[in-house]
Amino acid sequence: MAAERRVVTVLFADVTESTELGESIDVEDLRALLATYYDLAKRVIAAHGASVEKFIGDAVMAVFGTPVAHGDDPDRALSAALELRDLVRREPSLSGRLRIRIGVNTGVVVASREPSAGDFLVTGDPVPGRGASPAACGHCAPLEPRSSSARSIRSK
């Protein structure tokens, strides 16, 4: 795929207080928690017709709308966010130990396939910048609009 402009929806989920968690448990236990979280995220995102673009430390970034666009990608992303939040809460090995926060944003990106990695890469406003997380949006309230095309969801 040549680089092309597309409207996509990006879901970005990260673990809250991961530094404190990492300091309070053994590194192998932390890795097991994160592996369970990553597996849940991959399954939920795929079930809603999207793909994980990347794992970044304790964060997951998924893109809805590339390589295949659906007319309801923002709805799919919000449904995936809510399902992921609920699964993390219910998963016995994660419950009470791992909390996540999730941001969902829709907008125009440039999407391309990275042949060496076999991945689709997206660049544009809906993609979190370096060091960004859903928590970086201090004015976002749970399930309240940030803009006409974005929502922020925070697990409790």
Secondary structure, DSSP 8 states (H G I E B T S, - for coil): ---EEEEEEEEEEEETTHHHHHHHS-HHHHHHHHHHHHHHHHHHHHHTT-EEEEEETTEEEEEESSSS--TTHHHHHHHHHHHHHHHHHH-TTTTTT--EEEEEEEEEEEEEEETTTTEEEEEETTS--TT--GGG-TT--TT-EEETTEEEEE--
